[in-house]
Amino acid sequence: MRKTFIFLFCFVASVHIAYAQDKMQDIRQRYASAKEYIETHKGTNPNDGADYADYYHLKGQQMMPGTGGHQDDIFMYWFEREEDKIYPSHYLNFATRKYNFAALQYYEEYLYDASGELAFAYIHNPYWSPDGEGEQKEYEFRFYFDRGRMIHTVIKSRANGQQTYKEIQNGSKLDPLYVDVREKAEYDAERIRQMFINMEKVTYDYDE
């Protein structure tokens, strides 16, 4: 009986690992396709001067006390749904955000599935410490999701002046030190998705 239980436990664990690996491979392929789409659609249309890429671009600028000029750039790239319509509805596929705080430059990327669920988040933080008191380092966070649940994370950091990142976590379990980063990424991804939905209501309100 005990051997049977161990066998079943190992079998279920192996199936779960295989599923997560397949899901991550699919996410990485979709991410690469999104980046390629952006890179290959930067030209302008000679007919009307518009960019080939389909996206919304939101840009905010303000002066903040004590830190000076603050700029926030958000690009939202969409796909058309497979609908038998002249004007098919859109869904947000990929979003990028670049902003500054004083002289520090931050960058984020979010990949979504067709249902609006977050599939992948990349967060670059140039100056951060997990506990807010230790040495401030440059961090890269990669979070992989499946139906609202994180299935894998890769975290790297490097000290000021270093050229190479050091991997500090790579697996399905997230160190409690970084839970806040993941939760903020999910929160910001949803905020951007809601902005996209509201933009669609204003600029693409077609109902056949």
C-alpha positions as a Python dict, from the first residue, in 0.01 Angstrom:
ca = {
    (1, 'M'): (0, 0, 0),
    (2, 'R'): (278, 241, 92),
    (3, 'K'): (464, 163, -231),
    (4, 'T'): (147, 226, -430),
    (5, 'F'): (99, 562, -261),
    (6, 'I'): (460, 661, -329),
    (7, 'F'): (424, 557, -692),
    (8, 'L'): (103, 757, -734),
    (9, 'F'): (257, 1060, -565),
    (10, 'C'): (563, 1048, -793),
    (11, 'F'): (342, 998, -1098),
    (12, 'V'): (121, 1296, -1017),
    (13, 'A'): (427, 1511, -941),
    (14, 'S'): (591, 1417, -1272),
    (15, 'V'): (271, 1498, -1464),
    (16, 'H'): (249, 1835, -1290),
    (17, 'I'): (612, 1916, -1369),
    (18, 'A'): (570, 1813, -1733),
    (19, 'Y'): (257, 2029, -1765),
    (20, 'A'): (433, 2331, -1614),
    (21, 'Q'): (729, 2286, -1848),
    (22, 'D'): (502, 2264, -2152),
    (23, 'K'): (313, 2572, -2037),
    (24, 'M'): (635, 2767, -1987),
    (25, 'Q'): (756, 2666, -2334),
    (26, 'D'): (429, 2790, -2483),
    (27, 'I'): (459, 3119, -2292),
    (28, 'R'): (816, 3168, -2410),
    (29, 'Q'): (717, 3108, -2771),
    (30, 'R'): (430, 3355, -2743),
    (31, 'Y'): (659, 3607, -2577),
    (32, 'A'): (918, 3570, -2856),
    (33, 'S'): (644, 3615, -3117),
    (34, 'A'): (520, 3931, -2944),
    (35, 'K'): (870, 4079, -2934),
    (36, 'E'): (929, 3987, -3298),
    (37, 'Y'): (601, 4148, -3398),
    (38, 'I'): (703, 4473, -3231),
    (39, 'E'): (1048, 4473, -3390),
    (40, 'T'): (915, 4400, -3740),
    (41, 'H'): (630, 4652, -3732),
    (42, 'K'): (822, 4969, -3659),
    (43, 'G'): (805, 5102, -4013),
    (44, 'T'): (548, 5349, -4140),
    (45, 'N'): (272, 5287, -4388),
    (46, 'P'): (347, 5491, -4703),
    (47, 'N'): (-26, 5522, -4772),
    (48, 'D'): (-130, 5713, -4463),
    (49, 'G'): (182, 5757, -4249),
    (50, 'A'): (50, 5532, -3971),
    (51, 'D'): (260, 5272, -3799),
    (52, 'Y'): (200, 4917, -3910),
    (53, 'A'): (171, 4791, -3554),
    (54, 'D'): (-166, 4788, -3381),
    (55, 'Y'): (-128, 4941, -3038),
    (56, 'Y'): (-230, 5211, -2795),
    (57, 'H'): (38, 5439, -2657),
    (58, 'L'): (-22, 5627, -2334),
    (59, 'K'): (236, 5879, -2219),
    (60, 'G'): (225, 6081, -1900),
    (61, 'Q'): (461, 6354, -1784),
    (62, 'Q'): (467, 6548, -1459),
    (63, 'M'): (697, 6732, -1222),
    (64, 'M'): (719, 6563, -883),
    (65, 'P'): (841, 6746, -571),
    (66, 'G'): (1192, 6643, -474),
    (67, 'T'): (1251, 6410, -772),
    (68, 'G'): (1190, 6633, -1074),
    (69, 'G'): (1047, 6520, -1405),
    (70, 'H'): (857, 6193, -1415),
    (71, 'Q'): (764, 6019, -1740),
    (72, 'D'): (552, 5708, -1786),
    (73, 'D'): (527, 5529, -2125),
    (74, 'I'): (281, 5243, -2174),
    (75, 'F'): (237, 5052, -2501),
    (76, 'M'): (-55, 4808, -2536),
    (77, 'Y'): (-48, 4568, -2833),
    (78, 'W'): (-366, 4384, -2927),
    (79, 'F'): (-482, 4091, -3141),
    (80, 'E'): (-814, 4049, -3318),
    (81, 'R'): (-1046, 3776, -3199),
    (82, 'E'): (-1153, 3512, -3451),
    (83, 'E'): (-1504, 3645, -3513),
    (84, 'D'): (-1718, 3659, -3824),
    (85, 'K'): (-1741, 4036, -3819),
    (86, 'I'): (-1617, 4323, -4032),
    (87, 'Y'): (-1468, 4472, -3717),
    (88, 'P'): (-1369, 4186, -3484),
    (89, 'S'): (-1320, 4271, -3120),
    (90, 'H'): (-970, 4302, -2977),
    (91, 'Y'): (-793, 4154, -2679),
    (92, 'L'): (-477, 4277, -2512),
    (93, 'N'): (-185, 4049, -2599),
    (94, 'F'): (124, 4230, -2476),
    (95, 'A'): (207, 4548, -2286),
    (96, 'T'): (525, 4733, -2198),
    (97, 'R'): (577, 5005, -1943),
    (98, 'K'): (882, 5227, -1900),
    (99, 'Y'): (898, 5494, -1631),
    (100, 'N'): (1145, 5680, -1415),
    (101, 'F'): (1176, 5787, -1056),
    (102, 'A'): (1437, 6063, -1038),
    (103, 'A'): (1733, 5924, -1237),
    (104, 'L'): (1630, 5558, -1201),
    (105, 'Q'): (1475, 5387, -1504),
    (106, 'Y'): (1218, 5108, -1453),
    (107, 'Y'): (1084, 4869, -1715),
    (108, 'E'): (801, 4612, -1719),
    (109, 'E'): (646, 4369, -1968),
    (110, 'Y'): (318, 4180, -1947),
    (111, 'L'): (192, 3896, -2168),
    (112, 'Y'): (-178, 3804, -2161),
    (113, 'D'): (-385, 3518, -2297),
    (114, 'A'): (-703, 3563, -2502),
    (115, 'S'): (-922, 3546, -2191),
    (116, 'G'): (-737, 3837, -2029),
    (117, 'E'): (-540, 3630, -1780),
    (118, 'L'): (-180, 3730, -1712),
    (119, 'A'): (59, 3469, -1855),
    (120, 'F'): (398, 3629, -1797),
    (121, 'A'): (547, 3932, -1625),
    (122, 'Y'): (899, 4075, -1652),
    (123, 'I'): (1000, 4339, -1399),
    (124, 'H'): (1327, 4531, -1405),
    (125, 'N'): (1399, 4723, -1086),
    (126, 'P'): (1729, 4917, -1099),
    (127, 'Y'): (1761, 4981, -726),
    (128, 'W'): (1593, 4757, -472),
    (129, 'S'): (1638, 4557, -154),
    (130, 'P'): (1402, 4277, -41),
    (131, 'D'): (1379, 4403, 316),
    (132, 'G'): (1425, 4773, 235),
    (133, 'E'): (1731, 4792, 459),
    (134, 'G'): (2001, 4577, 297),
    (135, 'E'): (2224, 4650, -1),
    (136, 'Q'): (2032, 4801, -291),
    (137, 'K'): (2083, 4598, -610),
    (138, 'E'): (1953, 4580, -963),
    (139, 'Y'): (1690, 4306, -1004),
    (140, 'E'): (1519, 4117, -1285),
    (141, 'F'): (1200, 3925, -1205),
    (142, 'R'): (1026, 3679, -1437),
    (143, 'F'): (693, 3532, -1332),
    (144, 'Y'): (506, 3263, -1529),
    (145, 'F'): (133, 3210, -1474),
    (146, 'D'): (-133, 2958, -1566),
    (147, 'R'): (-499, 3052, -1512),
    (148, 'G'): (-418, 3302, -1239),
    (149, 'R'): (-164, 3086, -1057),
    (150, 'M'): (212, 3136, -1062),
    (151, 'I'): (382, 2821, -1190),
    (152, 'H'): (745, 2936, -1214),
    (153, 'T'): (973, 3225, -1132),
    (154, 'V'): (1327, 3330, -1223),
    (155, 'I'): (1493, 3605, -1018),
    (156, 'K'): (1834, 3757, -1085),
    (157, 'S'): (2029, 4043, -931),
    (158, 'R'): (2358, 4222, -964),
    (159, 'A'): (2539, 4470, -744),
    (160, 'N'): (2612, 4824, -859),
    (161, 'G'): (2891, 4820, -1116),
    (162, 'Q'): (2866, 4449, -1198),
    (163, 'Q'): (2809, 4339, -1557),
    (164, 'T'): (2668, 3991, -1493),
    (165, 'Y'): (2347, 3901, -1316),
    (166, 'K'): (2350, 3630, -1051),
    (167, 'E'): (2057, 3390, -1044),
    (168, 'I'): (1911, 3376, -695),
    (169, 'Q'): (1591, 3180, -760),
    (170, 'N'): (1465, 2949, -1034),
    (171, 'G'): (1167, 2727, -957),
    (172, 'S'): (798, 2695, -880),
    (173, 'K'): (818, 2814, -519),
    (174, 'L'): (853, 3186, -455),
    (175, 'D'): (1059, 3306, -161),
    (176, 'P'): (834, 3511, 73),
    (177, 'L'): (1077, 3801, 32),
    (178, 'Y'): (951, 3850, -324),
    (179, 'V'): (577, 3790, -285),
    (180, 'D'): (509, 4165, -279),
    (181, 'V'): (686, 4204, -614),
    (182, 'R'): (472, 3932, -772),
    (183, 'E'): (151, 4074, -627),
    (184, 'K'): (235, 4424, -751),
    (185, 'A'): (310, 4284, -1098),
    (186, 'E'): (-31, 4115, -1106),
    (187, 'Y'): (-199, 4434, -983),
    (188, 'D'): (-23, 4657, -1239),
    (189, 'A'): (-93, 4410, -1521),
    (190, 'E'): (-464, 4421, -1442),
    (191, 'R'): (-461, 4801, -1422),
    (192, 'I'): (-310, 4816, -1771),
    (193, 'R'): (-566, 4567, -1901),
    (194, 'Q'): (-848, 4781, -1764),
    (195, 'M'): (-695, 5088, -1931),
    (196, 'F'): (-694, 4895, -2258),
    (197, 'I'): (-1061, 4803, -2217),
    (198, 'N'): (-1153, 5167, -2154),
    (199, 'M'): (-947, 5282, -2453),
    (200, 'E'): (-1131, 5032, -2671),
    (201, 'K'): (-1466, 5173, -2560),
    (202, 'V'): (-1358, 5518, -2676),
    (203, 'T'): (-1164, 5443, -2996),
    (204, 'Y'): (-1306, 5113, -3123),
    (205, 'D'): (-1673, 5110, -3030),
    (206, 'Y'): (-1804, 4898, -3318),
    (207, 'D'): (-2111, 4681, -3264),
    (208, 'E'): (-2245, 4496, -3567),
}
